[in-house]
């Protein structure tokens, strides 16, 4: 029997009932907008509870053509343990209420052979939600098309390591049969997050937060990894998927074809107006190949 990572957040962060979960995903995808004829080679999407961010993620997943995908690289941050490396799962399969996703053993062997990847413990793997929250969407959007999964938890790595891992993963991103999914929420604002940056020049707190997020989003769209690093250093914006996002930017820089990055949806869990408030921001982006380049 394969070692299966259980869907530990089903029933709390999202529905454990397959029928109900599928209906929610269908509704959000039906309401989301997409550019017809464009297939996302990579996406950035949030990983909060579905009642907060499920509708935002749909704007990224709507742009995927499942017939073109054979393998999904899933990169997300660690919330429960500290590491200066990227880490692989000890499991052979990830379970969801909608079906399981088999881990690509061949690619995992290739990544392990580089000596650059560590392995998570099973408990750490099941505690982490940044990857799991994407699995129901992935399985649903693939709609029965066979695919394999390459889950990678990106630790608190340095700018130099972000560049090195991006260059290492670039050949996989260059393969049109691969889809990259980057898991990231944006600003975590409020005293409970130890982050209360507010620039009144940009209006009330929620407007200042949106301005701050969109500054970072513009740098991601420009594929400016150095600028994104400088922005994070300047403002300290609490983008929890900043390291996997930076890895994607470096992978794009070393990719054999050119891509366009475009954010498609933004929202906040709460419109903060006082220091007693708190919120988390969510954004979705799609990465599409530039024709003829």
N, C-alpha and C positions, 0 to 999 in steps of 0.2 A: 504494500500500500504506500502511495506517495505521502510525504510529509506535507500536511496541509496547514496553512495559516488560517485560523478561524476568523470569521467576520465579527470581531469583538465589539465593534461599535454599532452593529445592527440592533435595532430596537431602542436606541437612545439617540444617536446622532442622525439616524435615518431609519426608515421603516424596515423591519425584519420580515414583513409580509410581502412576498414576491408580487402579488397582484397589485397591491396598493402602491408599492415602490415603482412598478412599471408604469402605472397610470400617472404618477407624479412626474416621472421623467418624460413621458410622452407629452404631457401638458406643457411643461417648461420648454421642451424642444419645439413644440408647435408654435409657441408664443415668441420664440427667439427669431432674430433676423440673421440672414446669411447672404453672402454674395454668390449667386448661382454660378456653377461651373468652376468654382475655385475650391481646391482641396487643401486642407491644412496639413502641412508637413510637421508642424509642431503647434502646441497650444500652451498657454498659461491660464490656469483656472484655480479658483479658491478651494479650500478644504474644510470650511466650517460646517456646522450642522446644516442639513439641507433646507430647513425652514428659514435659515438666514441667507444662504449663498447658492442654493440649488438653481434658482432662476438665473443667476449670473453665469454659472458654469455652462448653462445651456448655450449661451452665445458663442462659446468656444467649441463645444462638442457638435453644434449644428453644422460646422464647417468641415466636418470629417466625412470623407467618402470611404466607407468600410471596405469596398471592393478593392481598394488600392493598398490596404494595410495588411501586413502579414506578421508584424512584430511591433509591440508597444514598449518603448522605454519610458518608465515612470520615475521621475526624480522629485523627491520631496525632502523637506528639512526634518531634523530631529527635534522633538519637543521634550524628550524625557532623559536623554543622556548626552554627554559631551564627547565629541570626537573631532580630531583634526583630519579625518579621512572620509572617503566615500565608502559606504558599507553595503554588502549584499545580504540577501535573506538566506536563512538556513532551510527554508521551506522549498518544496518542489511545486507548490500550487497555492494559489490564493483563492479562498472561498468567498462567495457573495450570495445573497438570497436569490440572485438571478442565474446562478451557475458559477462554475469555477474557471479560473484563468491559469493555465499551466506556465510555469517559469521556463524560460529558454535555457536549457542546460548547456547547449553548445556555446552560446554567447557568454553565459556565466563563466564557463571554463576559460574562454578567451580573456575575460576581464581579470579573473583570478591569476592567470598566467603573467599579467603585467606586473604583479607584485604591488600594485597601487591601491588595491581594495581590501578592506577588512570584512569580517563577517559578524553580523549581529547575533546576539543570543535570541532564542525563540521568544522569551518573555518580552524583550525589548521590541522585537518585530511586531508582536501582537498589541503592545501598548501604543505604538505609534499610529496616529490617525491620518497623517498627511498623505500617505499612499492609499490607505483603505478607502477614504472618502471618494476617490476617483474610480474605484473598481466597479461599482454598480453602473456608473455612466459608461465606462469603457465596454463592459459586457453588453449593456443594452444597445449602444450605438453600433457595435460590431454585428449585432443581429444574426448570430449564428455562424458568421464567417469565421473559419479557423484562424487563430492567432496565438502567438506566444507572448509572454510578458517578461520584461527585464526591469524589476524593481530595484531602485538604488536610493538609499538614504544618504543625503549630502550633509556632512557634518559642518561644524563651524570652521571651515577651511579658509586659508589665507588667500589673498588676491593672486599670489603666484600659483597656488594649488588650483584655484578656479580656472586659471589659464591653462594649466597642465591637463586637468581633467577634460576641459572643453576641447583641447586639441586631440586628446585621446579618443573622445567620443565623436569627433567630427566625421570620420569615415562612415560611422553608422548613420549619422544624420544625412549624409550624402546619398545613402541608399533609399530610393523612393518607396521601397516596401516597408520602411520603418516610420513609425509615428513617435514623436517625442511629446510627452505630457509633463509639464512642469507645474508642481503644486505649490501655490503661494497665496496667502492672504496679504493684504496691504496694511495700512497704518492701524496699529492697535493703540488707541488714544484713551487716556484717562489715568487717574491715580493708581488704579489697580494694575496698570501696565507700566507704571513708573515713566510715563511719557505724556507730557502735557504741553508740548510746543504749540504756541498760538501766536500768529502774526496778525494783529488787528488790521493791518493794511489790506488784508485779503478777506475782511468781513468777520462774521461770527465764527465760533470755533469750527463748526462743521464745514464751513466754506474754506477756512484756512487749511483744514485737513485735506479737503479735496484738492485745493491748489497744490499742496505738498505732494500728494499722491501723483497728481498729473505731471508734476515736474519730473518725478521718477519714471513715470510711464513714457514721457516724451523721450527720455534718454534710452529706454529699452527699445522704443520704436526706431530710434536712430542707430540702434545696435552699437551703442557707445559704452563698452564695458568699463573703460577708464573713467568716463564721465559719471557712470552709475556708481562706481566705487567712491569717487570724490563727493558725489551728492550724499551718499549714505554717511560718509565721514563728517560732512558738514552739518547735516540735519539730524542724524541719528534716527531716521524714520524706521519704525519698528516693522519692517516688511519681513515676515518670518521666512519667506522663501527666497530671500535675497541671494543666498549662495547657489542654489540650483538655477535661479534665473541668470546669475552671472556665468555659470558653467554653460548654459545655453547660448549666451551672447558670444562667448569665446568659441564654442563649437560652430556657430554661424560664421564667424570670421575665418575659420579654417575649412569651411565647407566648399565642395567643388562647384557648387552652383550658388547663385545669388538669391536672397530671399527678402521679402518685405514683411515687417512686423507691424500689426495693426491692432490696437485695442478696440474692442467691440462693445463692452458693457462695463459700467461702474456703478457701485452702490455702497451704502453704509448701513450698518445694523441699527444705528441710531443717529439722529441729527443733534449733536452735542451743542449746548448753548452755555453750560456752566461747568465749573470744575467738579461738580458732583456727578456729572454725566460720564459715560464711557461708550466707546464704539469700536467696531472693527470694520475696516474697509475691504471691499471685494472688487476684483477686476478680472476681466477675461480678455485674452489676446489670441490672435491667430497668426501663424507664420506660414506664408505661402511662397512658392517658388516664383521668381520673376521670369516670365517667358523669354527665351532666347538669350539668357545671360548665365 
